[in-house]
Amino acid sequence: KSATEERVSRLEASCRRDTERLQGEVTAARVALEALGEESHREVREVSDAVQLLQQQQTATTRAVDEAGRRLDRGDKERAALGEDARHLKDRVADAEATATAASKGCKELRQELGAAER
């Protein structure tokens, strides 16, 4: 072979090796890209699941707060009703005490009249 043919042959071999190496790098890059895509999809699913869980927890918390508010409202109404009942009972007790005092006076007066009548 001539020197030129030898150089061309070496260049062709070098080009083949470079091409094979580059094809290997492209394949490796594609595999890595595919793996990244799968990882990204997995991460997106995980984030989506986490968001969904947080939304469920928020909904449950909102329901619990609403229920607590309703219970507080009922408790306030019950306390108001009990306060009104207590005021009525105090009035009745005051009326009963006045009646008892009047009855006691009446009994005392009757005893005095009875004592005067016996003399």
C-alpha positions as CSV (number, residue, x, y, z in Angstrom):
1,K,0.0,0.0,0.0
2,S,1.1,3.5,-0.6
3,A,1.6,6.0,2.2
4,T,-1.6,7.8,1.2
5,E,-3.6,4.7,1.2
6,E,-2.2,3.8,4.6
7,R,-3.1,7.3,5.9
8,V,-6.6,7.0,4.5
9,S,-7.0,3.6,6.0
10,R,-5.9,4.8,9.4
11,L,-8.2,7.9,9.1
12,E,-11.1,5.6,8.2
13,A,-10.4,3.3,11.2
14,S,-10.1,6.4,13.4
15,C,-13.4,7.7,12.1
16,R,-15.1,4.3,12.7
17,R,-13.8,4.2,16.3
18,D,-15.0,7.8,16.8
19,T,-18.4,7.0,15.3
20,E,-18.8,3.9,17.4
21,R,-17.7,5.8,20.5
22,L,-20.1,8.7,19.7
23,Q,-23.0,6.2,19.0
24,G,-22.3,4.6,22.4
25,E,-22.4,8.0,24.0
26,V,-25.6,8.9,22.2
27,T,-27.1,5.6,23.4
28,A,-25.9,6.2,27.0
29,A,-27.4,9.7,26.8
30,R,-30.7,8.3,25.5
31,V,-30.8,5.8,28.3
32,A,-29.9,8.4,30.9
33,L,-32.6,10.7,29.4
34,E,-35.2,7.9,29.6
35,A,-34.2,7.2,33.2
36,L,-34.6,10.9,34.0
37,G,-38.0,11.0,32.4
38,E,-39.1,8.0,34.4
39,E,-37.7,9.6,37.6
40,S,-39.4,12.8,36.7
41,H,-42.7,11.0,36.2
42,R,-42.3,9.2,39.5
43,E,-41.5,12.5,41.3
44,V,-44.5,14.1,39.6
45,R,-46.7,11.2,40.8
46,E,-45.3,11.5,44.3
47,V,-45.9,15.3,44.4
48,S,-49.4,14.8,43.0
49,D,-50.1,12.1,45.7
50,A,-48.8,14.5,48.4
51,V,-50.9,17.3,47.2
52,Q,-54.0,15.1,47.1
53,L,-53.3,13.9,50.7
54,L,-52.9,17.6,51.8
55,Q,-56.2,18.5,50.1
56,Q,-57.9,15.6,51.9
57,Q,-56.4,16.7,55.2
58,Q,-57.4,20.2,54.6
59,T,-61.0,19.1,53.8
60,A,-61.1,17.0,57.0
61,T,-59.7,19.9,59.0
62,T,-62.3,22.3,57.5
63,R,-65.1,19.9,58.4
64,A,-63.8,19.5,62.0
65,V,-63.5,23.3,62.4
66,D,-67.1,23.8,61.0
67,E,-68.4,21.1,63.4
68,A,-66.6,22.7,66.3
69,G,-68.2,26.0,65.4
70,R,-71.6,24.5,65.2
71,R,-71.0,22.9,68.7
72,L,-69.9,26.2,70.1
73,D,-73.0,27.9,68.7
74,R,-75.2,25.2,70.2
75,G,-73.3,25.6,73.5
76,D,-73.8,29.4,73.4
77,K,-77.5,28.9,72.8
78,E,-77.8,26.3,75.6
79,R,-75.9,28.6,78.0
80,A,-78.2,31.5,77.1
81,A,-81.3,29.3,77.7
82,L,-79.9,28.1,81.0
83,G,-79.2,31.7,82.0
84,E,-82.8,32.6,81.2
85,D,-84.0,29.6,83.2
86,A,-81.8,30.6,86.1
87,R,-83.3,34.1,86.1
88,H,-86.8,32.7,86.1
89,L,-85.9,30.4,89.0
90,K,-84.5,33.3,90.9
91,D,-87.7,35.3,90.4
92,R,-89.7,32.3,91.5
93,V,-87.5,31.8,94.6
94,A,-87.9,35.6,95.4
95,D,-91.7,35.2,95.0
96,A,-91.7,32.1,97.2
97,E,-89.6,33.9,99.9
98,A,-92.0,36.9,99.8
99,T,-95.0,34.5,100.1
100,A,-93.3,32.6,103.0
101,T,-92.5,35.9,104.7
102,A,-96.1,37.1,104.3
103,A,-97.4,33.7,105.5
104,S,-95.2,33.9,108.5
105,K,-96.4,37.4,109.3
106,G,-100.0,36.2,108.8
107,C,-99.4,33.2,111.2
108,K,-97.8,35.5,113.7
109,E,-100.8,37.9,113.6
110,L,-103.2,35.0,113.9
111,R,-101.4,33.7,116.9
112,Q,-101.5,37.2,118.5
113,E,-105.2,37.4,117.7
114,L,-105.8,33.9,119.1
115,G,-103.8,34.8,122.2
116,A,-105.8,38.0,122.6
117,A,-109.1,36.1,122.1
118,E,-108.2,33.5,124.7
119,R,-107.6,36.1,127.3
